[in-house]
Amino acid sequence: MTFDKATLAHFPKGNAGFRLLTPGNPKTEKGRGAGYWTFILHLAPSTLSGFNTCAMATEGCRAACLNTAGRGGMMAGVARLTLEMVESGLHNTIQKARIRKTRAFYEHRIAFMAMLAKDIERAITMAEKAGLTPAFRLNGTSDIRWESVPCNGRRNVMDAFPQVQFYDYTKLPNRRGLPSNYALTFSLADGNDESAKAALASGLNVAAVFRNVETVSRHIESGFMGAPVMCGDDTDLRFLDPKGHVIALYAKGNAKTDKSGFVRD
């Protein structure tokens, strides 16, 4: 697909020449030790862009969202951006880029998916040159049913790139008929315990955010929700996790002060 200047204006180049994807963050870069290079798509979560990218967002997950972790929460004169600040219109360059990408997804869908495919092709080439296996996480800060979004005349982006691995976290309890190269991990949050238990029963792993290292260690010994627990902070490669587990993550960013029930003790 050829893009004219007006279309390209919606997709300015970013890090390493990508227009939509981010070639990793401190956590996903841990996967390189296992031979993988994860590329992430970060959209504006929940309704920050004027469109809802997280249909099952809870109060706790919205406040603790990784949207304001790392560089997403850094801004001169501010200790760390919070949900309230971002909702009020206080945006750093990262927040502006995520909002722009999200609006492009909803307002210029065909061009967006074509651009995403070009970014994926670029990422595959970069990873292979580095001797690594590419992997893709499209819901870095969103919860979109990518299996339902056509891409370049194919059923979805996984169908367009059947040779590579995609993976995501989700709070949507009824995602079925997934492509074989798309792995999902259900996300426990405040108020969705029953859905998490159902996800475990159906064969999905469940990611849970715990208060600190000590809390994670305790649940690794005793289990959680009737399932064995493993630490998920060593890498972000959720598609390699053994089935039937709760994946324990440490609270990060604004989640460290959570009192909603999103972070477990």
MIKOL-297444 format. One record per residue: residue number from 1; residue in three letters; x, y, z of N, C-alpha, C in turn. Coordinates in Angstrom, 1 decimal, decimal comma. Each point is the difference from the previous one (the first is absolute). Layout:
N
R   pos   code     n_px     n_py     n_pz    ca_px    ca_py    ca_pz     c_px     c_py     c_pz
R   NUM    ALA        X        Y        Z        X        Y        Z        X        Y        Z
...
//
This chain:
265
R   pos   code     n_px     n_py     n_pz    ca_px    ca_py    ca_pz     c_px     c_py     c_pz
R     1    MET      0,8     -1,2      0,0     -0,8      1,2      0,0      0,9      1,2      0,0
R     2    THR     -0,3      1,0     -0,9      0,7      1,2     -0,1     -0,7      1,1      0,8
R     3    PHE      0,7      0,8      0,8     -0,6      1,0      0,9      0,4      1,4     -0,6
R     4    ASP     -1,1      0,8     -0,1      0,3      1,4     -0,4      0,4      0,8      1,3
R     5    LYS      0,4      1,3     -0,3      0,5      0,8      1,1     -1,0      0,2      1,1
R     6    ALA     -1,3      0,2     -0,4     -1,0      0,2      1,0     -0,2     -1,1      0,9
R     7    THR      0,1     -1,3     -0,5     -0,1     -1,2      0,8      1,2     -0,1      0,9
R     8    LEU      1,2      0,2     -0,6      1,2     -0,2      0,8      0,1      1,0      1,2
R     9    ALA     -0,7      1,1     -0,1      0,0      1,0      1,0     -0,6     -0,6      1,3
R    10    HIS     -0,9     -1,0     -0,1     -0,6     -0,6      1,2      1,0     -1,0      0,6
R    11    PHE      1,1     -0,3     -0,7      0,9     -1,1      0,5      1,5      0,5     -0,1
R    12    PRO      0,3      1,0      0,7      1,4      0,5      0,0      1,0     -1,1      0,5
R    13    LYS      1,2      0,0     -0,5      1,0     -0,9      0,4      0,4      0,2      1,5
R    14    GLY      0,2     -1,1      0,7      0,5      0,1      1,4      1,3     -0,8      0,1
R    15    ASN      0,1     -0,7      1,1      1,2     -0,7      0,4      0,4     -1,0     -1,0
R    16    ALA      1,3      0,0     -0,5      0,5     -1,0     -0,9     -0,8      0,0     -1,4
R    17    GLY     -0,6      1,1     -0,3     -0,7      0,1     -1,3     -1,4     -0,6      0,0
R    18    PHE     -0,5     -0,5      1,2     -1,4     -0,6      0,0     -1,0      1,1      0,1
R    19    ARG     -1,1     -0,2     -0,6     -1,1      1,0      0,1     -1,1     -0,4      1,1
R    20    LEU     -0,1     -1,2      0,3     -1,0     -0,5      1,0      0,7     -0,8      1,1
R    21    LEU      0,9     -0,9     -0,3      0,5     -0,9      1,0      1,1      0,7      0,8
R    22    THR      0,3     -0,6      1,2      1,1      0,4      0,8      0,9     -1,2      0,2
R    23    PRO      1,3      0,1     -0,3      0,9     -1,1      0,0      0,4     -0,4      1,4
R    24    GLY     -0,9     -0,1      0,9      0,3     -0,6      1,3      0,0      1,0      1,1
R    25    ASN      0,0     -0,5      1,2      0,2      0,8      1,2      0,8     -0,8      1,0
R    26    PRO      0,3      0,5      1,2      0,9     -0,7      0,9     -0,4     -1,4      0,3
R    27    LYS     -1,3     -0,2      0,1     -0,5     -1,4      0,3      0,1     -0,9     -1,2
R    28    THR     -0,5      0,4     -1,1      0,0     -0,8     -1,2      1,4     -0,3     -0,4
R    29    GLU      0,9      0,9      0,2      1,4     -0,2     -0,4      0,6     -1,2      0,8
R    30    LYS     -0,5     -0,4      1,1      0,4     -1,2      0,8     -0,1     -1,2     -0,9
R    31    GLY     -1,0      0,0     -0,9     -0,2     -1,2     -0,8      1,1     -0,3     -1,0
R    32    ARG      0,9      1,0     -0,2      1,1     -0,2     -1,0      0,9     -1,1      0,5
R    33    GLY      0,1     -0,2      1,3      0,8     -1,0      0,6     -0,5     -1,4     -0,4
R    34    ALA     -1,4     -0,1     -0,3     -0,6     -1,2     -0,4     -0,1     -0,1     -1,5
R    35    GLY      0,6      1,0     -0,7      0,1     -0,1     -1,5     -1,2      0,7     -0,7
R    36    TYR     -0,8      0,8      0,7     -1,1      0,7     -0,6      0,1      1,6      0,1
R    37    TRP     -0,5      0,6     -1,0     -0,1      1,5      0,0     -1,5      0,4     -0,1
R    38    THR     -0,5      0,5      1,0     -1,5      0,4      0,0     -0,1      1,5     -0,4
R    39    PHE     -0,9      0,2     -1,0     -0,4      1,3     -0,4     -1,4      0,3      0,4
R    40    ILE     -0,3      1,2      0,5     -1,2      0,3      0,7     -0,8      1,1     -0,7
R    41    LEU     -1,3     -0,1      0,0     -0,8      1,1     -0,5     -0,7      0,6      1,3
R    42    HIS      0,3      1,3      0,2     -0,6      0,7      1,2     -1,1      1,0     -0,6
R    43    LEU     -1,2     -0,3      0,4     -1,1      1,0     -0,3     -0,4      0,6      1,3
R    44    ALA     -0,8      1,1     -0,1     -0,5      0,6      1,2     -1,1     -0,9      0,7
R    45    PRO      0,2     -0,3      1,2     -1,0     -0,9      0,7     -1,3      0,6      0,3
R    46    SER     -1,0     -0,9      0,2     -1,3      0,4      0,4     -0,6      1,1     -0,9
R    47    THR     -0,4      1,1      0,5     -0,7      1,0     -0,9      0,9      1,3     -0,1
R    48    LEU      1,3     -0,1      0,3      0,8      1,2     -0,1      0,1      0,6     -1,3
R    49    SER     -0,3     -0,7     -1,1      0,1      0,5     -1,3     -1,3      0,5     -0,6
R    50    GLY     -1,1     -0,3      0,8     -1,4      0,3     -0,5     -0,6     -1,3     -0,5
R    51    PHE      0,8     -1,0     -0,2     -0,5     -1,4     -0,4      0,4     -0,9      1,2
R    52    ASN     -0,9     -1,0      0,2      0,2     -1,0      1,1      0,8     -1,2     -0,5
R    53    THR      1,3     -0,1      0,4      0,8     -1,1     -0,4      0,0     -1,2      1,0
R    54    CYS     -0,6      0,2      1,1      0,0     -0,9      1,1     -1,4     -0,2      0,6
R    55    ALA     -0,8     -0,9     -0,7     -1,4     -0,1      0,3     -0,3     -0,5      1,5
R    56    MET      0,9     -0,8      0,5     -0,2     -0,5      1,4      1,0      0,6      1,0
R    57    ALA      0,4      1,3     -0,3      0,8      0,7      1,0     -0,7      0,2      1,3
R    58    THR      0,8     -0,2      1,1     -0,5      0,3      1,3      0,6      1,2      0,6
R    59    GLU     -0,6      0,5      1,1      0,6      1,2      0,6      1,4     -0,2      0,4
R    60    GLY      0,4     -1,2      0,5      1,3     -0,2      0,5      1,0     -0,1     -1,2
R    61    CYS     -0,4     -0,7     -1,0      1,0     -0,2     -1,1      0,2      1,3     -0,8
R    62    ARG     -1,1      0,8     -0,1      0,2      1,3     -0,6      1,0      0,9      0,7
R    63    ALA     -0,1      0,0      1,3      0,9      0,8      0,8      1,4     -0,5      0,0
R    64    ALA      0,2     -1,4      0,0      1,3     -0,6      0,1      0,6     -0,3     -1,4
R    65    CYS     -0,7      0,4     -1,0      0,4     -0,4     -1,4      1,5      0,3     -0,3
R    66    LEU      0,6     -0,9     -0,7      1,4      0,2     -0,4      0,2      1,2     -1,0
R    67    ASN     -1,1      0,6     -0,4      0,0      1,1     -0,8      0,9      1,1      0,6
R    68    THR      0,0      0,1      1,3      0,8      1,0      0,7      1,2     -0,5      0,6
R    69    ALA      0,4     -1,2     -0,3      1,3     -0,6      0,5      1,1      0,4     -1,0
R    70    GLY      1,2     -0,1      0,5      1,2      0,3     -0,8     -0,1      1,4     -0,7
R    71    ARG      0,4      0,1     -1,2      0,0      1,3     -0,7     -1,4      0,6     -0,2
R    72    GLY     -1,0     -0,9      0,0     -1,4      0,5     -0,1     -0,4      0,9      1,1
R    73    GLY      0,6     -0,1      1,2     -0,3      0,8      1,1      0,9      1,1      0,3
R    74    MET      1,0      0,2     -0,8      1,1      1,0      0,2     -0,4      1,4     -0,6
R    75    MET      0,1      1,1      0,7     -0,3      1,3     -0,5      0,7      1,0      0,9
R    76    ALA      0,6      1,0     -0,7      0,8      1,0      0,8     -1,0      0,7      1,0
R    77    GLY      0,5      0,1      1,2     -0,8      0,7      1,0     -1,0     -0,8      0,7
R    78    VAL     -0,1     -1,3     -0,4     -1,0     -0,9      0,6      0,7     -1,2      0,5
R    79    ALA     -0,3     -0,4      1,3      0,6     -1,2      0,5     -0,3     -1,2     -0,8
R    80    ARG     -1,2     -0,3     -0,3     -0,5     -1,0     -0,9     -1,4      0,3     -0,4
R    81    LEU     -0,3     -0,1     -1,3     -1,3      0,2     -0,5     -1,0     -1,1      0,6
R    82    THR     -1,2      0,4      0,4     -1,0     -0,9      0,5     -1,1      0,0     -1,0
R    83    LEU     -1,0     -0,9      0,2     -1,1     -0,1     -0,9     -0,8      1,4      0,0
R    84    GLU     -0,1      0,5      1,2     -0,8      1,3      0,1      0,7      1,1     -0,8
R    85    MET      1,3      0,1      0,1      0,7      1,0     -0,8     -0,2     -0,2     -1,5
R    86    VAL      0,2     -1,3     -0,5     -0,2     -0,2     -1,4     -1,4      0,2     -0,4
R    87    GLU     -1,0     -0,3      0,8     -1,4      0,2     -0,4     -0,3      1,5      0,0
R    88    SER      0,8      0,8      0,8     -0,3      1,4      0,0      0,7      0,8     -1,2
R    89    GLY      0,8     -0,8     -0,8      0,6      0,6     -1,2      1,5      0,2      0,2
R    90    LEU      0,6     -0,4      1,1      1,4      0,1      0,2      0,7     -1,1     -0,7
R    91    HIS      0,6      0,2     -1,2      0,6     -1,0     -0,8      1,5      0,2     -0,4
R    92    ASN      0,8     -1,0      0,2      1,4      0,1     -0,5      0,0     -0,5     -1,4
R    93    THR      1,1     -0,1     -0,6      0,1     -0,4     -1,4     -0,5     -1,4     -0,2
R    94    ILE      0,3     -0,9      1,0     -0,4     -1,4     -0,1     -1,5     -0,1      0,0
R    95    GLN     -0,7      0,8      0,9     -1,5     -0,1      0,1     -0,6      0,6     -1,3
R    96    LYS      0,6      1,1     -0,5     -0,5      0,5     -1,3      0,1     -1,0     -1,1
R    97    ALA      1,1     -0,7     -0,1      0,2     -1,0     -1,1     -1,0     -1,1      0,2
R    98    ARG     -0,3     -0,5      1,2     -0,9     -1,1      0,2     -1,5      0,5     -0,4
R    99    ILE     -0,3      1,2      0,4     -1,3      0,5     -0,4     -0,2      0,1     -1,5
R   100    ARG      1,1      0,5     -0,7      0,0      0,2     -1,4     -0,2     -1,4     -0,7
R   101    LYS      0,8     -1,0      0,5     -0,1     -1,3     -0,6     -1,4     -0,6      0,1
R   102    THR     -0,6      0,2      1,2     -1,3     -0,6      0,3     -1,1      0,6     -0,9
R   103    ARG      0,1      1,3     -0,2     -1,0      0,7     -0,9      0,2     -0,5     -1,4
R   104    ALA      1,3     -0,2     -0,4      0,2     -0,5     -1,3     -0,5     -1,4     -0,2
R   105    PHE      0,0     -0,8      1,0     -0,5     -1,4     -0,1     -1,5      0,1     -0,2
R   106    TYR     -0,7      0,9      0,7     -1,5      0,0     -0,2     -0,4      0,8     -1,2
R   107    GLU      0,7      1,0     -0,4     -0,4      0,9     -1,0      0,6     -0,3     -1,4
R   108    HIS      1,1     -0,7      0,0      0,7     -0,4     -1,3      0,4     -1,5      0,1
R   109    ARG     -1,0     -0,8      0,2      0,3     -1,4      0,4      0,8     -0,8     -1,1
R   110    ILE     -0,4      0,1     -1,3      0,7     -0,7     -1,0      1,4      0,4     -0,1
R   111    ALA      0,3      1,3      0,0      1,3      0,6     -0,1      0,8     -0,4      1,3
R   112    PHE     -0,6      0,0      1,1      0,6     -0,4      1,3      0,5     -1,4     -0,1
R   113    MET     -0,8     -0,9     -0,4      0,4     -1,5     -0,1      1,0     -0,2     -1,0
R   114    ALA      0,0      0,7     -1,1      1,0     -0,1     -1,0      1,4      0,5      0,5
R   115    MET     -0,1      1,1      0,8      1,2      0,5      0,6      0,6     -0,9      1,0
R   116    LEU     -0,9     -0,6      0,8      0,4     -1,0      1,0      0,7     -1,2     -0,7
R   117    ALA     -0,6     -0,4     -1,1      0,7     -1,1     -0,7      1,4      0,4     -0,5
R   118    LYS      0,2      1,2     -0,4      1,3      0,4     -0,4      1,0      0,1      1,2
R   119    ASP     -0,6      0,4      1,1      0,9      0,0      1,2      0,4     -1,4      0,4
R   120    ILE     -1,0     -0,9     -0,1      0,3     -1,4      0,3      1,1     -0,6     -0,9
R   121    GLU     -0,1      0,3     -1,3      1,0     -0,4     -0,9      1,4      0,5      0,4
R   122    ARG      0,0      1,3      0,3      1,3      0,6      0,4      0,5     -0,7      1,3
R   123    ALA     -0,9     -0,3      0,9      0,4     -0,6      1,3      0,6     -1,4     -0,2
R   124    ILE     -0,6     -0,7     -0,9      0,4     -1,4     -0,3      1,5      0,1     -0,6
R   125    THR      0,2      0,9     -0,9      1,3      0,2     -0,6      1,1      0,3      1,1
R   126    MET     -0,4      1,0      0,9      0,9      0,4      1,0      0,4     -1,1      1,0
R   127    ALA     -1,0     -0,8      0,4      0,2     -1,1      0,9      0,9     -1,0     -0,6
R   128    GLU     -0,3     -0,4     -1,3      0,7     -1,0     -0,6      1,5      0,4     -0,2
R   129    LYS      0,2      1,2     -0,3      1,4      0,5     -0,1      0,7     -0,1      1,3
R   130    ALA     -0,7      0,2      1,1      0,6     -0,1      1,3      0,1     -1,4      0,5
R   131    GLY     -0,5     -1,0     -0,8      0,1     -1,4      0,4     -1,1     -0,3      1,0
R   132    LEU     -1,1      0,8      0,1     -1,1     -0,3      0,9     -1,3     -0,3     -0,7
R   133    THR     -0,9     -0,6      0,8     -1,3     -0,3     -0,5     -1,0      1,1      0,3
R   134    PRO     -0,7      0,6     -0,9     -0,9      1,1      0,3     -1,3     -0,5      0,6
R   135    ALA     -0,5      0,8      0,9     -1,3     -0,3      0,6     -0,7      1,4      0,1
R   136    PHE     -1,3      0,0      0,0     -0,8      1,2      0,0     -1,1      0,0      1,0
R   137    ARG     -0,1      1,2      0,7     -1,0      0,2      1,0     -0,7      1,3     -0,4
R   138    LEU     -1,2     -0,2     -0,5     -0,8      1,2     -0,6     -0,8      0,7      1,0
R   139    ASN     -0,3     -0,6      1,1     -0,7      0,7      1,1      0,9      0,3      1,2
R   140    GLY      1,0      0,8     -0,3      0,9      0,5      1,0     -0,7      0,8      1,1
R   141    THR     -0,9      0,8     -0,4     -0,8      0,8      0,9     -1,5      0,1     -0,5
R   142    SER     -0,5     -1,1     -0,5     -1,4      0,0     -0,5     -0,5     -1,4      0,1
R   143    ASP     -1,2     -0,2     -0,4     -0,6     -1,4      0,0     -1,0     -0,1     -1,1
R   144    ILE      0,6      0,0     -1,2     -0,8     -0,1     -1,3      0,0     -1,5     -0,4
R   145    ARG     -1,1     -0,4     -0,6     -0,1     -1,4     -0,6      0,7      0,0     -1,3
R   146    TRP      1,3     -0,1     -0,1      0,7      0,0     -1,2     -0,3     -1,1     -0,9
R   147    GLU     -0,5     -1,1      0,5     -0,4     -1,1     -0,8     -1,2      0,3     -0,9
R   148    SER     -0,7      1,1      0,3     -1,2      0,4     -0,7      0,3      1,2     -1,0
R   149    VAL      1,2      0,4     -0,1      0,3      1,2     -0,8      0,7     -0,4     -1,3
R   150    PRO     -0,6      0,1     -1,1      0,6     -0,4     -1,3      1,3      0,8     -0,2
R   151    CYS      0,9     -0,6     -0,8      1,3      0,6     -0,3      0,4     -0,3     -1,4
R   152    ASN      0,1      1,0     -0,9      0,5     -0,2     -1,3     -0,7     -1,2     -0,8
R   153    GLY     -1,4     -0,1      0,2     -0,7     -1,0     -0,7     -0,1     -1,3      0,7
R   154    ARG      0,7     -0,2      1,1      0,0     -1,2      0,8     -0,9      0,1      1,2
R   155    ARG     -0,3     -1,1      0,6     -1,0      0,1      1,2      0,5      0,8      1,1
R   156    ASN      1,3      0,0      0,3      0,6      0,8      1,0      1,5      0,1     -0,2
R   157    VAL      0,7      0,7      0,8      1,4      0,2     -0,1      0,8     -1,3      0,2
R   158    MET     -0,6     -0,9      0,9      0,6     -1,3      0,3      0,0     -0,9     -1,3
R   159    ASP     -1,1      0,1     -0,7     -0,2     -0,7     -1,2      0,9      0,5     -1,1
R   160    ALA      0,3      1,3      0,0      0,9      0,6     -0,9      1,4     -0,3      0,2
R   161    PHE      0,4     -0,4      1,3      1,3     -0,3      0,4      0,0     -1,3      0,8
R   162    PRO     -0,4     -1,2     -0,6     -0,1     -1,2      0,7      1,3     -0,6      0,5
R   163    GLN      1,1      0,5     -0,4      1,3     -0,5      0,4      0,5      0,6      1,2
R   164    VAL     -0,6      1,0      0,6      0,5      0,7      1,2     -1,0     -0,1      1,1
R   165    GLN      0,5      0,1      1,3     -0,8     -0,1      1,2     -0,5      1,4      0,4
R   166    PHE     -1,3      0,0      0,3     -0,7      1,1      0,6     -0,4     -0,4      1,4
R   167    TYR     -0,1      1,0      1,0     -0,5     -0,3      1,3     -0,5      1,2      0,6
R   168    ASP     -0,9     -0,1      1,0     -0,6      1,1      0,7     -0,5     -0,4      1,3
R   169    TYR     -0,3      1,0      0,9     -0,8     -0,1      1,2     -1,4      0,5     -0,4
R   170    THR     -1,1     -0,6      0,7     -1,3      0,5     -0,3     -0,9     -0,2      1,2
R   171    LYS     -1,0      0,9      0,1     -1,1     -0,1      1,1     -1,3     -0,4     -0,7
R   172    LEU      0,0     -0,3     -1,3     -1,2     -0,4     -0,7     -0,1     -1,5      0,2
R   173    PRO     -1,1     -0,4      0,6     -0,1     -1,5      0,4     -0,5     -0,9     -1,1
R   174    ASN     -0,4      0,5     -1,1     -0,6     -0,9     -1,0      0,7      0,1     -1,4
R   175    ARG      1,3      0,0      0,0      0,7      0,0     -1,3      0,3     -1,4     -0,4
R   176    ARG     -0,7     -0,5     -1,0      0,1     -1,4     -0,4      0,4      0,0     -1,5
R   177    GLY      0,4     -1,2     -0,4      0,4     -0,2     -1,4      1,2      0,8     -0,4
R   178    LEU      1,0      0,0      0,9      1,2      0,8     -0,2      0,9     -0,6     -1,0
R   179    PRO      0,8      0,8     -0,8      1,0     -0,6     -0,8      1,0     -0,8      0,8
R   180    SER      0,6     -1,0     -0,6      0,9     -0,9      0,7      1,3      0,8      0,4
R   181    ASN      0,3      1,1     -0,7      1,2      0,8      0,4     -0,3      1,2      0,8
R   182    TYR     -1,1      0,0      0,7     -0,4      1,1      0,9     -0,3     -0,6      1,4
R   183    ALA      0,8      0,3      1,0     -0,1     -0,5      1,3     -0,6      1,1      0,9
R   184    LEU     -1,0     -0,3      0,8     -0,6      1,0      1,0      0,2     -0,5      1,4
R   185    THR      0,2      1,0      0,9      0,1     -0,2      1,4     -1,1      0,9      0,6
R   186    PHE     -0,9     -0,6      0,8     -1,1      0,8      0,6      0,6      0,9      1,2
R   187    SER     -0,5      1,2      0,1      0,5      0,9      1,0     -0,9      0,2      1,2
R   188    LEU      0,4     -0,4      1,1     -0,8      0,2      1,2      0,0      1,4      0,4
R   189    ALA     -1,2      0,5      0,4     -0,1      1,4      0,4     -1,0      0,1      1,2
R   190    ASP     -0,3      1,2      0,4     -1,0      0,2      1,1     -1,4     -0,3     -0,6
R   191    GLY     -0,6     -1,1      0,6     -1,4     -0,3     -0,4     -0,2     -1,0     -1,1
R   192    ASN      1,1     -0,6     -0,5     -0,2     -1,0     -1,1      0,5     -1,4      0,4
R   193    ASP      0,0     -0,3      1,3      0,5     -1,3      0,5     -0,8     -1,2     -0,6
R   194    GLU     -1,3      0,1     -0,2     -0,7     -1,1     -0,5      0,4     -0,3     -1,5
R   195    SER      0,2      1,1     -0,7      0,4     -0,1     -1,4      1,5     -0,7      0,0
R   196    ALA      0,8      0,4      0,9      1,3     -0,5      0,1      0,0     -1,5      0,3
R   197    LYS     -0,9     -0,4      0,9     -0,1     -1,4      0,3     -0,5     -0,8     -1,2
R   198    ALA     -0,9      0,6     -0,7     -0,6     -0,7     -1,2      1,1     -0,1     -1,1
R   199    ALA      0,9      1,0     -0,1      1,1      0,0     -0,9      0,9     -1,1      0,3
R   200    LEU      0,4     -0,2      1,3      0,8     -1,1      0,4     -0,6     -1,3     -0,3
R   201    ALA     -1,3     -0,1      0,3     -0,7     -1,3     -0,3      0,0     -0,3     -1,5
R   202    SER      0,0      1,0     -0,8     -0,1     -0,2     -1,5      1,4     -0,2     -0,6
R   203    GLY      1,1      0,1      0,8      1,3     -0,3     -0,5      0,9      1,2     -0,2
R   204    LEU     -0,5      1,2      0,3      0,8      1,2     -0,1      0,8      0,2      1,3
R   205    ASN      1,1      0,5     -0,1      0,7      0,5      1,2     -0,5      1,3      0,4
R   206    VAL      0,2      0,4      1,3     -0,5      1,2      0,5      1,2      0,8      0,6
R   207    ALA      0,1      1,3     -0,4      1,1      0,8      0,5     -0,6      0,8      1,2
R   208    ALA      0,7      0,1      1,1     -0,5      0,7      1,1      1,1      0,9      0,5
R   209    VAL     -0,3      1,3      0,4      1,0      0,9      0,5      0,0     -0,1      1,5
R   210    PHE      1,2     -0,2      0,6      0,1     -0,2      1,5      0,8      1,2      0,5
R   211    ARG     -0,1      0,3      1,3      0,5      1,2      0,6      1,5      0,1     -0,1
R   212    ASN      0,7     -1,1      0,3      1,5      0,1      0,1      0,6     -1,4     -0,2
R   213    VAL      1,3     -0,1      0,1      0,7     -1,2     -0,2     -0,4     -1,0      1,1
R   214    GLU     -0,2      0,4      1,2     -0,3     -0,9      1,1     -1,4     -0,7     -0,3
R   215    THR     -0,9      0,8     -0,5     -1,4     -0,5     -0,3      0,1     -1,0     -1,1
R   216    VAL      0,8      0,3     -1,0      0,1     -1,0     -1,1      0,6     -1,3      0,5
R   217    SER      1,1      0,1      0,8      0,6     -1,2      0,5     -0,9     -0,8      0,9
R   218    ARG     -0,8      0,6      0,8     -1,0     -0,7      0,8     -1,0     -0,8     -0,9
R   219    HIS     -0,5      0,6     -1,0     -1,0     -0,6     -0,9      0,7     -1,1     -0,9
R   220    ILE      1,2      0,2     -0,3      0,7     -1,1     -0,8      0,1     -1,3      0,9
R   221    GLU      0,1      0,2      1,3      0,0     -1,2      0,9     -1,4     -0,5      0,2
R   222    SER     -1,0      0,8      0,2     -1,3     -0,4      0,4     -1,0     -0,2     -1,2
R   223    GLY      0,2      0,7     -1,1     -0,9      0,0     -1,1     -1,0      1,1      0,1
R   224    PHE     -0,8      0,2     -1,0     -1,0      1,1      0,0     -1,2     -0,3     -0,9
R   225    MET     -1,1      0,2      0,5     -1,3     -0,4     -0,7      0,0     -1,5     -0,4
R   226    GLY      0,7     -0,8      0,9      0,0     -1,5     -0,3      0,9     -0,4     -1,1
R   227    ALA      0,9      0,9     -0,4      0,9     -0,3     -1,1      1,5      0,2      0,5
R   228    PRO      0,9     -0,7     -0,6      1,4      0,3      0,3      0,4      1,4     -0,5
R   229    VAL      1,0      0,7      0,6      0,4      1,3     -0,3      1,4      0,0     -0,5
R   230    MET      0,3      0,8     -1,1      1,4      0,2     -0,4      0,2      1,5     -0,2
R   231    CYS      1,3      0,4      0,1      0,3      1,4     -0,1      0,0      0,3     -1,5
R   232    GLY     -0,6      1,1     -0,4     -0,1      0,4     -1,4      0,9      1,2     -0,3
R   233    ASP      0,8      0,4      0,9      0,8      1,2     -0,2      1,4     -0,3     -0,5
R   234    ASP      0,3     -1,3     -0,1      1,3     -0,3     -0,6      0,1      0,3     -1,5
R   235    THR     -1,1     -0,2     -0,7     -0,1      0,4     -1,4     -1,5      0,4     -0,2
R   236    ASP     -0,3      0,5     -1,2     -1,4      0,3     -0,4     -0,5     -1,0     -0,9
R   237    LEU      0,7     -1,1     -0,2     -0,3     -1,0     -1,0     -1,1     -0,9      0,5
R   238    ARG     -1,2      0,5      0,1     -1,1     -0,8      0,6     -0,4     -1,2     -0,8
R   239    PHE      0,3     -0,1     -1,3     -0,3     -1,1     -0,8      0,8     -1,2      0,3
R   240    LEU      1,1      0,2      0,8      0,9     -1,1      0,4     -0,4     -0,6      1,4
R   241    ASP     -1,0      0,7      0,7     -0,4     -0,5      1,3     -0,7     -1,3      0,0
R   242    PRO      0,3     -0,9      1,0     -0,7     -1,2      0,1     -1,5      0,2      0,3
R   243    LYS     -0,9     -0,8     -0,6     -1,4      0,2      0,2     -0,5     -0,3      1,4
R   244    GLY     -1,1      0,6      0,3     -0,7     -0,2      1,3      0,7      0,8      1,2
R   245    HIS      0,6      1,1     -0,3      0,7      0,7      1,0     -0,5      1,4      0,2
R   246    VAL      0,1      0,6      1,2     -0,1      1,4      0,3      1,4      0,6     -0,2
R   247    ILE      0,0      1,0     -0,8      1,3      0,7     -0,3      0,1      1,2      0,9
R   248    ALA      1,0      0,0      0,9      0,1      1,1      1,0      0,9      1,1     -0,5
R   249    LEU     -0,6      1,2      0,1      0,8      1,2     -0,5      0,1      1,0      1,2
R   250    TYR      1,1      0,7      0,1      0,1      0,9      1,1     -0,7      1,3     -0,4
R   251    ALA     -0,5      0,7      1,0     -0,6      1,3     -0,2      1,1      1,0     -0,5
R   252    LYS     -0,4      0,8     -1,0      1,0      1,0     -0,6     -0,7      1,3     -0,1
R   253    GLY      0,8      1,1     -0,1     -0,6      1,3     -0,3     -1,0      0,4      1,0
R   254    ASN     -1,2      0,5     -0,5     -1,0      0,4      0,9     -0,7     -1,1      0,7
R   255    ALA      0,2     -1,3     -0,4     -0,7     -1,1      0,6      0,6     -0,3      1,4
R   256    LYS      1,2      0,6      0,3      0,6     -0,3      1,3     -0,9      0,6      1,2
R   257    THR     -0,8      1,0     -0,3     -0,9      0,6      1,0     -1,4     -0,4     -0,1
R   258    ASP     -0,3     -1,0     -0,8     -1,4     -0,4     -0,3     -0,7     -0,5      1,3
R   259    LYS     -1,2      0,4      0,2     -0,8     -0,5      1,1     -1,4     -0,5     -0,5
R   260    SER     -0,2     -0,1     -1,3     -1,3     -0,4     -0,6     -0,2     -1,5      0,0
R   261    GLY      1,0     -0,8      0,3     -0,1     -1,4     -0,2      0,6     -0,6     -1,3
R   262    PHE      0,5      1,0     -0,8      0,7     -0,5     -1,2      1,3     -0,7      0,3
R   263    VAL      0,7      0,6      1,0      1,3     -0,6      0,5     -0,4     -0,9      1,1
R   264    ARG      0,5     -1,2      0,0     -0,3     -1,0      1,0      1,1     -0,1      1,1
R   265    ASP     -0,5     -0,3      1,2      0,9     -0,1      1,1      0,2     -1,5      0,5
//
